[in-house]
């Protein structure tokens, strides 16, 4: 599923909102929502601010919206989300890829990573 399809899914299936209601909540017109959902906005500078606004307004994970990686809803506070948004929209490809890979980890992989980091920290002491 592409970003514009996830936005339509979010609006219709999760939020049960019309395009007009969704647009009003975001402070944009219904036609902007139509253009987003039909992938008519081509310039990133048109899309990116709206993506961030959707995430903030509806507590949606930026990584889910842009990459399709679960969970859909953000479990982070607004400050943490803003920092992640800055990383994911910045120029540092290593940081972006690192966040993408972290988002794919399951619980057992997180435990392995935690153990690895603790071992490295002990070695550095």
Rosetta silent file (secondary structure, phi, psi, omega in degrees, C-alpha in Angstrom):
SEQUENCE: XXXXXXXXXXXXXXXXXXXXXXXXXXXXXXXXXXXXXXXXXXXXXXXXXXXXXXXXXXXXXXXXXXXXXXXXXXXXXXXXXXXXXXXXXXXXXXXXXXXXXXXXXXXXXXXXXXXXXXXXXXXXX
SCORE:     score description
SCORE:     0.000 S_00000001
   1 L     0.000  136.874  179.073    0.000    0.000    0.000 S_00000001
   2 L   -87.610  168.048 -177.926    1.278    3.474   -0.903 S_00000001
   3 H   -56.145  -48.436 -177.235    1.145    6.555    1.346 S_00000001
   4 H   -62.323  -31.768  176.798   -1.892    8.012   -0.382 S_00000001
   5 H   -71.744  -37.346  176.736   -3.693    4.673    0.026 S_00000001
   6 H   -65.533  -36.422  178.143   -2.824    4.568    3.741 S_00000001
   7 H   -64.695  -45.343  178.265   -4.242    8.077    4.134 S_00000001
   8 H   -62.734  -41.521  177.914   -7.501    7.032    2.456 S_00000001
   9 H   -61.344  -47.236  179.494   -7.593    3.891    4.608 S_00000001
  10 H   -57.297  -49.870 -176.943   -6.994    5.900    7.759 S_00000001
  11 H   -63.009  -47.971 -173.854   -9.704    8.404    6.919 S_00000001
  12 H   -81.589  -51.905 -169.908  -12.344    5.890    5.826 S_00000001
  13 H   -86.233  -32.256 -176.900  -11.683    2.685    7.750 S_00000001
  14 H   -96.906  -45.245 -175.558  -10.118    3.907   10.990 S_00000001
  15 L   -95.804  -18.402 -179.852  -11.524    7.383   11.537 S_00000001
  16 L    53.978   50.415 -178.038  -14.811    6.992    9.602 S_00000001
  17 L  -118.066  149.995  171.502  -14.598   10.555    8.358 S_00000001
  18 L   -76.186  166.314  176.902  -15.642   12.191    5.119 S_00000001
  19 H   -61.482  -38.285  179.791  -13.005   14.007    3.110 S_00000001
  20 H   -63.952  -46.864  179.195  -14.552   17.290    4.202 S_00000001
  21 H   -62.115  -43.611  179.911  -14.433   16.359    7.910 S_00000001
  22 H   -61.388  -46.545  178.537  -10.874   15.059    7.582 S_00000001
  23 H   -62.401  -42.496  178.777   -9.793   18.236    5.803 S_00000001
  24 H   -61.419  -41.213  179.680  -11.489   20.466    8.366 S_00000001
  25 H   -62.758  -31.825 -179.039   -9.711   18.657   11.200 S_00000001
  26 H   -93.513   -7.582 -179.862   -6.397   19.307    9.411 S_00000001
  27 L    79.263   26.875  177.731   -7.248   22.863    8.395 S_00000001
  28 L  -128.636  166.420 -178.627   -7.264   22.163    4.656 S_00000001
  29 L   -79.174  162.846  176.507   -9.980   21.991    2.036 S_00000001
  30 H   -58.789  -36.604 -178.730  -11.716   18.847    0.850 S_00000001
  31 H   -64.473  -31.685  175.610  -10.012   19.280   -2.529 S_00000001
  32 H   -64.560  -42.115  179.007   -6.589   18.972   -0.866 S_00000001
  33 H   -64.672  -42.787  176.890   -7.682   15.639    0.621 S_00000001
  34 H   -57.600  -47.276 -178.789   -8.987   14.496   -2.776 S_00000001
  35 H   -63.465  -39.087  177.248   -5.658   15.423   -4.360 S_00000001
  36 H   -64.849  -48.317 -175.506   -3.685   13.581   -1.663 S_00000001
  37 H   -67.966  -24.364  176.105   -5.851   10.447   -1.894 S_00000001
  38 L   -98.929   11.240  177.250   -5.556   10.370   -5.692 S_00000001
  39 L    55.647   41.404 -179.227   -1.800   11.029   -5.468 S_00000001
  40 L   -89.998  -19.121  177.735   -2.078   14.249   -7.466 S_00000001
  41 L   -82.471  118.587 -173.719    0.317   16.282   -5.324 S_00000001
  42 L  -100.044  -27.747 -176.179    3.732   15.630   -6.800 S_00000001
  43 L   -84.312  130.325  178.648    6.058   17.971   -4.936 S_00000001
  44 H   -56.928  -32.744 -179.243    7.410   16.729   -1.577 S_00000001
  45 H   -68.531  -16.774  174.325    7.136   20.245   -0.127 S_00000001
  46 H   -84.076  -36.938 -172.822    3.364   19.997   -0.660 S_00000001
  47 H   -83.828  -47.226 -170.017    3.015   16.551    0.900 S_00000001
  48 H   -54.699  -47.175  178.685    5.441   16.449    3.822 S_00000001
  49 H   -61.320  -35.150  179.060    3.803   19.123    6.017 S_00000001
  50 H   -70.215  -39.198  176.964    0.445   17.413    5.563 S_00000001
  51 H   -58.872  -46.445 -179.820    1.904   14.000    6.459 S_00000001
  52 H   -63.345  -39.602  179.517    3.337   15.435    9.671 S_00000001
  53 H   -65.097  -42.067  177.277    0.046   17.136   10.479 S_00000001
  54 H   -58.955  -46.364 -179.349   -1.893   13.877    9.959 S_00000001
  55 H   -61.563  -44.659 -178.250    0.484   12.069   12.308 S_00000001
  56 H   -67.832  -47.254 -174.281    0.234   14.752   14.958 S_00000001
  57 H   -67.801  -35.990 -174.368   -3.510   15.293   14.753 S_00000001
  58 H  -113.033   13.119  179.144   -4.516   11.619   14.760 S_00000001
  59 L    54.349   50.264 -178.586   -1.613   10.128   16.764 S_00000001
  60 E  -105.425  139.983  177.814   -0.392    8.158   13.755 S_00000001
  61 L   -68.952  127.913  177.937    3.121    6.781   13.458 S_00000001
  62 H   -60.609  -38.106 -179.558    5.107    8.617   10.793 S_00000001
  63 H   -66.664  -37.730  175.571    6.870    5.361    9.926 S_00000001
  64 H   -64.326  -47.332 -176.632    3.511    3.644    9.402 S_00000001
  65 H   -61.803  -44.886 -174.282    2.231    6.484    7.234 S_00000001
  66 H   -89.589  -29.239 -174.845    5.331    6.744    5.061 S_00000001
  67 H  -115.699  -17.252 -178.076    6.689    3.189    5.127 S_00000001
  68 L    80.539   16.374 -178.213    3.708    1.029    6.099 S_00000001
  69 L   -92.100  123.916 -179.809    5.523   -0.426    9.109 S_00000001
  70 L   -66.982  157.292    3.531    3.247   -1.245   12.068 S_00000001
  71 L   -82.089  158.420  179.974    2.063   -0.136   14.509 S_00000001
  72 L   -70.141  -44.426 -176.132   -0.236    2.435   12.953 S_00000001
  73 E   -90.127  140.597 -179.902   -0.724    4.474   16.098 S_00000001
  74 L   -77.033  137.524  175.408    2.130    6.241   17.772 S_00000001
  75 L  -104.772    9.532 -176.641    2.969    5.280   21.318 S_00000001
  76 L  -101.960  157.911  175.291    5.319    8.222   21.726 S_00000001
  77 L   -76.142  169.096 -174.270    4.756   11.662   23.171 S_00000001
  78 H   -60.736  -39.367 -179.684    4.646   14.697   20.884 S_00000001
  79 H   -65.266  -43.274  178.791    8.265   15.739   21.568 S_00000001
  80 H   -64.172  -41.841  178.668    9.611   12.290   20.749 S_00000001
  81 H   -62.428  -39.536  179.709    7.506   12.145   17.590 S_00000001
  82 H   -63.401  -39.829  178.347    8.820   15.547   16.520 S_00000001
  83 H   -65.645  -42.470  178.143   12.396   14.333   16.945 S_00000001
  84 H   -65.077  -42.182  177.137   11.705   11.193   14.925 S_00000001
  85 H   -57.385  -43.038  179.207    9.969   13.254   12.249 S_00000001
  86 H   -60.775  -41.485  179.062   13.057   15.471   12.022 S_00000001
  87 H   -66.096  -46.956 -174.627   15.263   12.425   11.543 S_00000001
  88 H   -70.994  -19.646  177.837   12.982   10.789    8.984 S_00000001
  89 H  -105.736    1.620 -178.878   12.673   13.954    6.906 S_00000001
  90 L   -84.320 -167.608 -175.379   16.313   14.984    7.270 S_00000001
  91 L   -94.691  -12.035 -173.739   19.340   14.271    5.137 S_00000001
  92 L   -80.231   95.570 -177.482   20.950   11.550    7.271 S_00000001
  93 H   -65.105  -33.870  177.895   20.224    8.347    5.315 S_00000001
  94 H   -60.816  -47.346 -179.198   21.996    6.194    7.912 S_00000001
  95 H   -63.268  -42.128  178.630   19.668    7.446   10.678 S_00000001
  96 H   -60.401  -47.776 -178.849   16.584    6.952    8.480 S_00000001
  97 H   -65.277  -36.841  177.912   17.593    3.401    7.611 S_00000001
  98 H   -62.068  -45.951  178.402   18.413    2.638   11.233 S_00000001
  99 H   -62.789  -40.793  178.799   14.930    3.763   12.336 S_00000001
 100 H   -61.074  -43.721 -179.286   13.325    1.721    9.552 S_00000001
 101 H   -69.330  -39.831  175.843   15.196   -1.398   10.632 S_00000001
 102 H   -59.382  -39.351 -178.222   14.423   -0.836   14.315 S_00000001
 103 H   -64.256  -20.452 -178.650   10.743   -0.562   13.442 S_00000001
 104 L   -87.880  -11.509 -175.025   10.851   -4.062   11.955 S_00000001
 105 L   -68.880  141.953  172.416   12.229   -5.768   15.078 S_00000001
 106 L   -95.275  179.052 -173.658   10.058   -8.180   17.014 S_00000001
 107 H   -59.064  -43.143 -178.763   10.204   -8.625   20.799 S_00000001
 108 H   -66.897  -35.715  178.211   12.897  -11.321   20.774 S_00000001
 109 H   -68.954  -34.418  175.852   15.102   -9.262   18.462 S_00000001
 110 H   -63.665  -38.450  179.616   14.751   -6.260   20.789 S_00000001
 111 H   -65.946  -40.461  177.483   15.979   -8.423   23.674 S_00000001
 112 H   -63.701  -45.070  178.997   19.038   -9.504   21.657 S_00000001
 113 H   -61.780  -42.956  178.921   19.764   -5.878   20.722 S_00000001
 114 H   -60.051  -44.878  179.382   19.376   -4.784   24.347 S_00000001
 115 H   -63.259  -42.506  178.649   21.832   -7.452   25.495 S_00000001
 116 H   -60.539  -46.001 -179.118   24.301   -6.461   22.784 S_00000001
 117 H   -65.475  -40.240  177.609   24.145   -2.784   23.753 S_00000001
 118 H   -63.131  -40.951  178.226   24.577   -3.591   27.447 S_00000001
 119 H   -63.508  -41.937  178.313   27.634   -5.728   26.623 S_00000001
 120 H   -64.493  -43.478  179.204   29.146   -2.934   24.544 S_00000001
 121 H   -60.234  -40.516  178.254   28.470   -0.411   27.326 S_00000001
 122 H   -64.289  -41.520  179.237   30.219   -2.669   29.847 S_00000001
 123 H   -63.445  -33.915 -178.434   33.240   -3.019   27.544 S_00000001
 124 H   -77.016  -16.067 -179.149   33.474    0.753   27.192 S_00000001
 125 L   -71.832    0.000    0.000   33.595    1.319   30.979 S_00000001
